[in-house]
Amino acid sequence: MKFFGISKDERNKKTVLFVFVQNAGRSQTGEAFFRKYAPKNYEALSAGTEPAGNLNPLAIHAMKEVGIDIGKQSPNIITEDMIKQSTAKVNMGCIQRESCPTLLFIHDVIDSNIEDPKGKSIEKVREIRDVIESRVKELVASLSQTSRQINS
């Protein structure tokens, strides 16, 4: 049923925003895994404060190895609307506010503290990919649990 052209599912859609400065590896990987495992009515976005020109080629390669193609994605600049409309915001690795401008204007952030794959070997990028997948699965389980409690 549509209400002013918007379906009930569209009105109840929740967004998880994965952020990192360059939006070229970790945040793109987090977004892709969240899309794979997301609970019903959830979607994912990723963005950064200083987007790189391209995604990290090793991140693309590592994700292809697990059947997810992020090669057509591109780094995005974070916007105020993205922040305001996100149900959850996930910081993909910045620890200190001085080194990560994103932390200066995003509040209620879930910190993941994941190592940067930039400049690392493919073996290390695979390890980082697997950590991201595990953390995303934990987030999905948490969101699913919260949804069940709300709907009970």
VOGU-792253 format. One record per atom (N, C-alpha, C): residue number from 0; residue in three letters; x, y, z. Coordinates in pm, whole numbers. Example, Ala and Ser with C-alpha at 12.3 -4.5 7.8 and 13.67 -1.06 7.14 Angstrom:
PT_pos_code_u_v_w
PT_0_ALA_1319_-569_780
PT_0_ALA_1230_-450_780
PT_0_ALA_1320_-330_780
PT_1_SER_1285_-225_708
PT_1_SER_1367_-106_714
PT_1_SER_1290_3_787
END
This chain:
PT_pos_code_u_v_w
PT_0_MET_84_-117_0
PT_0_MET_0_0_0
PT_0_MET_89_124_0
PT_1_LYS_56_219_-83
PT_1_LYS_136_341_-95
PT_1_LYS_67_457_-25
PT_2_PHE_147_540_38
PT_2_PHE_100_659_107
PT_2_PHE_178_775_47
PT_3_PHE_112_860_-30
PT_3_PHE_177_969_-102
PT_3_PHE_293_918_-187
PT_4_GLY_271_803_-253
PT_4_GLY_371_748_-343
PT_4_GLY_484_674_-275
PT_5_ILE_479_659_-142
PT_5_ILE_585_589_-69
PT_5_ILE_524_466_-2
PT_6_SER_583_351_-28
PT_6_SER_531_228_32
PT_6_SER_568_223_181
PT_7_LYS_497_138_255
PT_7_LYS_525_123_398
PT_7_LYS_669_76_420
PT_8_ASP_717_-17_337
PT_8_ASP_855_-64_350
PT_8_ASP_955_48_330
PT_9_GLU_928_137_234
PT_9_GLU_1019_249_209
PT_9_GLU_1021_345_327
PT_10_ARG_904_367_390
PT_10_ARG_898_457_505
PT_10_ARG_970_398_626
PT_11_ASN_972_266_638
PT_11_ASN_1035_200_752
PT_11_ASN_1181_163_726
PT_12_LYS_1235_201_611
PT_12_LYS_1372_169_574
PT_12_LYS_1469_238_668
PT_13_LYS_1567_162_715
PT_13_LYS_1671_216_804
PT_13_LYS_1804_205_733
PT_14_THR_1891_301_759
PT_14_THR_2020_306_691
PT_14_THR_2135_297_791
PT_15_VAL_2235_217_755
PT_15_VAL_2359_211_830
PT_15_VAL_2466_275_743
PT_16_LEU_2537_371_800
PT_16_LEU_2639_447_727
PT_16_LEU_2777_403_775
PT_17_PHE_2859_355_682
PT_17_PHE_2996_315_711
PT_17_PHE_3087_428_667
PT_18_VAL_3168_481_759
PT_18_VAL_3249_598_728
PT_18_VAL_3397_575_753
PT_19_PHE_3475_633_665
PT_19_PHE_3619_645_683
PT_19_PHE_3665_756_591
PT_20_VAL_3778_814_620
PT_20_VAL_3826_933_551
PT_20_VAL_3823_917_399
PT_21_GLN_3890_815_345
PT_21_GLN_3902_803_199
PT_21_GLN_3790_722_134
PT_22_ASN_3715_645_210
PT_22_ASN_3604_564_156
PT_22_ASN_3651_479_39
PT_23_ALA_3769_416_54
PT_23_ALA_3828_341_-56
PT_23_ALA_3852_194_-26
PT_24_GLY_3831_152_98
PT_24_GLY_3858_13_132
PT_24_GLY_3767_-39_240
PT_25_ARG_3798_-5_365
PT_25_ARG_3722_-59_478
PT_25_ARG_3575_-23_475
PT_26_SER_3544_104_454
PT_26_SER_3403_145_457
PT_26_SER_3326_84_339
PT_27_GLN_3389_73_224
PT_27_GLN_3325_11_108
PT_27_GLN_3303_-139_134
PT_28_THR_3399_-203_198
PT_28_THR_3388_-345_233
PT_28_THR_3276_-366_335
PT_29_GLY_3270_-279_435
PT_29_GLY_3164_-286_535
PT_29_GLY_3026_-270_471
PT_30_GLU_3015_-172_382
PT_30_GLU_2888_-150_312
PT_30_GLU_2847_-275_234
PT_31_ALA_2943_-334_162
PT_31_ALA_2913_-451_79
PT_31_ALA_2870_-571_164
PT_32_PHE_2940_-596_273
PT_32_PHE_2900_-707_360
PT_32_PHE_2765_-679_425
PT_33_PHE_2740_-555_463
PT_33_PHE_2611_-525_525
PT_33_PHE_2498_-549_425
PT_34_ARG_2519_-512_301
PT_34_ARG_2417_-538_199
PT_34_ARG_2388_-688_189
PT_35_LYS_2492_-769_202
PT_35_LYS_2476_-915_193
PT_35_LYS_2397_-971_312
PT_36_TYR_2424_-921_431
PT_36_TYR_2367_-979_553
PT_36_TYR_2256_-896_618
PT_37_ALA_2223_-783_562
PT_37_ALA_2132_-687_626
PT_37_ALA_1997_-746_664
PT_38_PRO_1948_-707_782
PT_38_PRO_1811_-745_818
PT_38_PRO_1712_-677_724
PT_39_LYS_1591_-728_721
PT_39_LYS_1487_-669_637
PT_39_LYS_1471_-521_671
PT_40_ASN_1447_-441_571
PT_40_ASN_1424_-296_582
PT_40_ASN_1550_-217_619
PT_41_TYR_1667_-276_604
PT_41_TYR_1792_-203_626
PT_41_TYR_1866_-191_495
PT_42_GLU_1935_-78_479
PT_42_GLU_2023_-58_365
PT_42_GLU_2154_1_415
PT_43_ALA_2254_1_330
PT_43_ALA_2386_50_369
PT_43_ALA_2433_159_275
PT_44_LEU_2511_250_332
PT_44_LEU_2582_353_256
PT_44_LEU_2723_359_312
PT_45_SER_2815_410_232
PT_45_SER_2948_438_284
PT_45_SER_2994_570_225
PT_46_ALA_3076_640_301
PT_46_ALA_3124_770_257
PT_46_ALA_3246_811_340
PT_47_GLY_3311_917_295
PT_47_GLY_3428_968_366
PT_47_GLY_3436_1119_357
PT_48_THR_3522_1175_440
PT_48_THR_3539_1320_441
PT_48_THR_3635_1367_331
PT_49_GLU_3727_1281_289
PT_49_GLU_3821_1312_183
PT_49_GLU_3830_1191_90
PT_50_PRO_3727_1166_9
PT_50_PRO_3725_1046_-73
PT_50_PRO_3844_1037_-168
PT_51_ALA_3895_916_-181
PT_51_ALA_4003_888_-276
PT_51_ALA_3948_892_-417
PT_52_GLY_4036_889_-514
PT_52_GLY_3992_887_-654
PT_52_GLY_3933_753_-694
PT_53_ASN_3985_645_-636
PT_53_ASN_3941_510_-670
PT_53_ASN_3943_422_-546
PT_54_LEU_3876_308_-558
PT_54_LEU_3882_209_-451
PT_54_LEU_4018_141_-451
PT_55_ASN_4056_89_-335
PT_55_ASN_4179_14_-320
PT_55_ASN_4168_-113_-406
PT_56_PRO_4256_-131_-505
PT_56_PRO_4246_-248_-593
PT_56_PRO_4255_-381_-518
PT_57_LEU_4332_-386_-410
PT_57_LEU_4341_-510_-333
PT_57_LEU_4213_-538_-256
PT_58_ALA_4144_-433_-214
PT_58_ALA_4014_-452_-149
PT_58_ALA_3914_-509_-250
PT_59_ILE_3917_-457_-371
PT_59_ILE_3830_-509_-478
PT_59_ILE_3859_-656_-501
PT_60_HIS_3988_-689_-513
PT_60_HIS_4030_-828_-537
PT_60_HIS_3987_-920_-423
PT_61_ALA_4013_-877_-299
PT_61_ALA_3978_-960_-182
PT_61_ALA_3827_-984_-174
PT_62_MET_3749_-884_-208
PT_62_MET_3603_-901_-205
PT_62_MET_3555_-993_-317
PT_63_LYS_3618_-986_-434
PT_63_LYS_3582_-1077_-543
PT_63_LYS_3605_-1222_-502
PT_64_GLU_3709_-1243_-422
PT_64_GLU_3740_-1379_-376
PT_64_GLU_3626_-1440_-293
PT_65_VAL_3544_-1356_-231
PT_65_VAL_3430_-1406_-153
PT_65_VAL_3298_-1381_-226
PT_66_GLY_3307_-1355_-356
PT_66_GLY_3189_-1344_-439
PT_66_GLY_3115_-1212_-436
PT_67_ILE_3182_-1106_-392
PT_67_ILE_3119_-973_-388
PT_67_ILE_3203_-878_-473
PT_68_ASP_3138_-817_-572
PT_68_ASP_3207_-725_-662
PT_68_ASP_3181_-581_-620
PT_69_ILE_3285_-516_-568
PT_69_ILE_3273_-375_-532
PT_69_ILE_3344_-286_-635
PT_70_GLY_3389_-346_-742
PT_70_GLY_3467_-275_-843
PT_70_GLY_3396_-160_-913
PT_71_LYS_3264_-164_-916
PT_71_LYS_3189_-56_-982
PT_71_LYS_3151_56_-885
PT_72_GLN_3178_36_-757
PT_72_GLN_3149_139_-658
PT_72_GLN_3258_246_-666
PT_73_SER_3228_363_-613
PT_73_SER_3328_468_-610
PT_73_SER_3320_540_-476
PT_74_PRO_3433_597_-433
PT_74_PRO_3433_672_-308
PT_74_PRO_3334_788_-312
PT_75_ASN_3266_809_-200
PT_75_ASN_3163_914_-188
PT_75_ASN_3199_1012_-77
PT_76_ILE_3162_1136_-97
PT_76_ILE_3178_1236_9
PT_76_ILE_3059_1226_104
PT_77_ILE_3088_1233_231
PT_77_ILE_2981_1226_331
PT_77_ILE_2902_1355_330
PT_78_THR_2771_1344_346
PT_78_THR_2687_1463_349
PT_78_THR_2610_1469_481
PT_79_GLU_2563_1587_512
PT_79_GLU_2485_1605_633
PT_79_GLU_2358_1520_629
PT_80_ASP_2296_1509_512
PT_80_ASP_2175_1427_498
PT_80_ASP_2205_1280_529
PT_81_MET_2319_1229_482
PT_81_MET_2355_1091_512
PT_81_MET_2363_1069_663
PT_82_ILE_2425_1163_730
PT_82_ILE_2442_1152_875
PT_82_ILE_2306_1157_945
PT_83_LYS_2225_1255_909
PT_83_LYS_2095_1273_973
PT_83_LYS_2001_1155_949
PT_84_GLN_2006_1096_831
PT_84_GLN_1912_992_795
PT_84_GLN_1959_851_831
PT_85_SER_2077_839_889
PT_85_SER_2130_708_925
PT_85_SER_2083_664_1063
PT_86_THR_2040_542_1069
PT_86_THR_2000_480_1195
PT_86_THR_2123_451_1279
PT_87_ALA_2230_406_1213
PT_87_ALA_2356_376_1280
PT_87_ALA_2471_426_1193
PT_88_LYS_2577_473_1260
PT_88_LYS_2696_519_1191
PT_88_LYS_2812_436_1242
PT_89_VAL_2889_377_1149
PT_89_VAL_2999_290_1187
PT_89_VAL_3130_353_1141
PT_90_ASN_3216_385_1237
PT_90_ASN_3349_437_1211
PT_90_ASN_3440_318_1184
PT_91_MET_3496_312_1065
PT_91_MET_3571_194_1023
PT_91_MET_3717_192_1066
PT_92_GLY_3764_286_1143
PT_92_GLY_3902_272_1185
PT_92_GLY_3966_390_1253
PT_93_CYS_3915_509_1235
PT_93_CYS_3976_626_1300
PT_93_CYS_3964_610_1451
PT_94_ILE_4073_638_1520
PT_94_ILE_4072_624_1664
PT_94_ILE_4069_762_1732
PT_95_GLN_4149_854_1681
PT_95_GLN_4158_985_1744
PT_95_GLN_4093_1091_1657
PT_96_ARG_4026_1184_1721
PT_96_ARG_3957_1291_1648
PT_96_ARG_4052_1371_1559
PT_97_GLU_4176_1388_1602
PT_97_GLU_4271_1467_1524
PT_97_GLU_4302_1401_1390
PT_98_SER_4303_1268_1386
PT_98_SER_4338_1199_1262
PT_98_SER_4217_1164_1179
PT_99_CYS_4098_1188_1232
PT_99_CYS_3977_1152_1159
PT_99_CYS_3872_1261_1171
PT_100_PRO_3863_1348_1072
PT_100_PRO_3767_1458_1079
PT_100_PRO_3622_1411_1094
PT_101_THR_3593_1289_1050
PT_101_THR_3456_1237_1060
PT_101_THR_3408_1238_1204
PT_102_LEU_3496_1209_1297
PT_102_LEU_3456_1200_1438
PT_102_LEU_3421_1336_1498
PT_103_LEU_3460_1443_1430
PT_103_LEU_3430_1577_1481
PT_103_LEU_3283_1614_1467
PT_104_PHE_3216_1558_1364
PT_104_PHE_3077_1599_1343
PT_104_PHE_2977_1485_1341
PT_105_ILE_3020_1364_1365
PT_105_ILE_2925_1252_1375
PT_105_ILE_2924_1205_1520
PT_106_HIS_2805_1203_1577
PT_106_HIS_2790_1159_1715
PT_106_HIS_2725_1022_1718
PT_107_ASP_2730_954_1830
PT_107_ASP_2673_821_1846
PT_107_ASP_2728_724_1742
PT_108_VAL_2860_720_1732
PT_108_VAL_2928_637_1634
PT_108_VAL_2963_502_1695
PT_109_ILE_2947_398_1616
PT_109_ILE_2994_265_1654
PT_109_ILE_3137_256_1604
PT_110_ASP_3234_242_1695
PT_110_ASP_3374_235_1656
PT_110_ASP_3415_90_1631
PT_111_SER_3474_65_1513
PT_111_SER_3515_-70_1480
PT_111_SER_3665_-91_1493
PT_112_ASN_3745_16_1493
PT_112_ASN_3890_8_1513
PT_112_ASN_3954_-99_1425
PT_113_ILE_3933_-90_1295
PT_113_ILE_3986_-188_1200
PT_113_ILE_4109_-130_1130
PT_114_GLU_4211_-212_1119
PT_114_GLU_4337_-172_1057
PT_114_GLU_4316_-128_912
PT_115_ASP_4395_-30_868
PT_115_ASP_4387_23_732
PT_115_ASP_4455_-74_634
PT_116_PRO_4384_-115_528
PT_116_PRO_4445_-205_429
PT_116_PRO_4538_-135_330
PT_117_LYS_4537_-3_330
PT_117_LYS_4617_74_234
PT_117_LYS_4765_38_248
PT_118_GLY_4825_-3_135
PT_118_GLY_4967_-36_132
PT_118_GLY_5002_-172_188
PT_119_LYS_4903_-251_223
PT_119_LYS_4928_-384_282
PT_119_LYS_4930_-492_173
PT_120_SER_4983_-608_207
PT_120_SER_4985_-722_116
PT_120_SER_4845_-778_100
PT_121_ILE_4823_-856_-4
PT_121_ILE_4692_-917_-26
PT_121_ILE_4655_-1009_91
PT_122_GLU_4753_-1075_150
PT_122_GLU_4725_-1162_265
PT_122_GLU_4669_-1081_381
PT_123_LYS_4728_-965_407
PT_123_LYS_4681_-880_516
PT_123_LYS_4544_-821_482
PT_124_VAL_4523_-783_356
PT_124_VAL_4394_-729_314
PT_124_VAL_4285_-835_334
PT_125_ARG_4317_-960_306
PT_125_ARG_4221_-1069_329
PT_125_ARG_4185_-1080_477
PT_126_GLU_4286_-1069_563
PT_126_GLU_4262_-1074_709
PT_126_GLU_4169_-960_751
PT_127_ILE_4196_-840_701
PT_127_ILE_4115_-723_733
PT_127_ILE_3973_-743_682
PT_128_ARG_3959_-794_559
PT_128_ARG_3827_-824_502
PT_128_ARG_3749_-918_594
PT_129_ASP_3816_-1022_643
PT_129_ASP_3749_-1120_728
PT_129_ASP_3708_-1061_863
PT_130_VAL_3790_-970_916
PT_130_VAL_3754_-901_1040
PT_130_VAL_3630_-814_1016
PT_131_ILE_3629_-743_904
PT_131_ILE_3514_-658_871
PT_131_ILE_3389_-743_858
PT_132_GLU_3397_-856_789
PT_132_GLU_3281_-943_775
PT_132_GLU_3230_-987_911
PT_133_SER_3319_-1026_998
PT_133_SER_3280_-1070_1133
PT_133_SER_3212_-958_1210
PT_134_ARG_3267_-837_1204
PT_134_ARG_3208_-723_1275
PT_134_ARG_3071_-687_1217
PT_135_VAL_3058_-696_1085
PT_135_VAL_2929_-665_1022
PT_135_VAL_2825_-769_1065
PT_136_LYS_2864_-895_1072
PT_136_LYS_2771_-999_1118
PT_136_LYS_2726_-971_1262
PT_137_GLU_2818_-926_1346
PT_137_GLU_2783_-890_1485
PT_137_GLU_2684_-774_1486
PT_138_LEU_2708_-674_1404
PT_138_LEU_2618_-559_1395
PT_138_LEU_2480_-604_1348
PT_139_VAL_2475_-687_1246
PT_139_VAL_2347_-736_1193
PT_139_VAL_2272_-813_1301
PT_140_ALA_2343_-898_1375
PT_140_ALA_2279_-974_1483
PT_140_ALA_2222_-879_1588
PT_141_SER_2296_-775_1621
PT_141_SER_2251_-677_1719
PT_141_SER_2127_-603_1669
PT_142_LEU_2130_-560_1543
PT_142_LEU_2016_-489_1486
PT_142_LEU_1893_-580_1478
PT_143_SER_1915_-706_1441
PT_143_SER_1804_-801_1432
PT_143_SER_1743_-826_1570
PT_144_GLN_1827_-836_1672
PT_144_GLN_1780_-856_1809
PT_144_GLN_1698_-736_1855
PT_145_THR_1746_-616_1827
PT_145_THR_1675_-494_1864
PT_145_THR_1540_-488_1794
PT_146_SER_1537_-523_1666
PT_146_SER_1411_-522_1591
PT_146_SER_1311_-621_1650
PT_147_ARG_1359_-740_1688
PT_147_ARG_1270_-839_1747
PT_147_ARG_1212_-789_1880
PT_148_GLN_1295_-722_1960
PT_148_GLN_1248_-671_2089
PT_148_GLN_1143_-561_2070
PT_149_ILE_1164_-476_1972
PT_149_ILE_1070_-367_1944
PT_149_ILE_936_-423_1894
PT_150_ASN_944_-527_1811
PT_150_ASN_824_-583_1751
PT_150_ASN_751_-684_1843
PT_151_SER_808_-714_1959
PT_151_SER_743_-810_2051
PT_151_SER_637_-746_2134
END
